[in-house]
């Protein structure tokens, strides 16, 4: 039982590493990380980005810019239009 658990853990870690390596240098990676970051609260995003970007500061800056734009757009849509008749 213990051996099976260890082997399963190794397989999961190997698959995670393969996925992480396949995403490095991929132009769509920032979209993937951005989409995943939206699943976290604003307070939890920094920790998620630390792990997901793994020291890739360029990626982190791009994702943070996407998140800021998303947050601004969300606030914009929540506000009523200015000059609209009541």
ABEGO torsion letter per residue (X at the ends): XAAAAAAAAAAAAAAAAAAAAAABGBAAAAAAAAAAAAABBAAAAAAAAAAAAGGBAAAAAAAAAAAAAAAAAAAAAABBBBGBBX
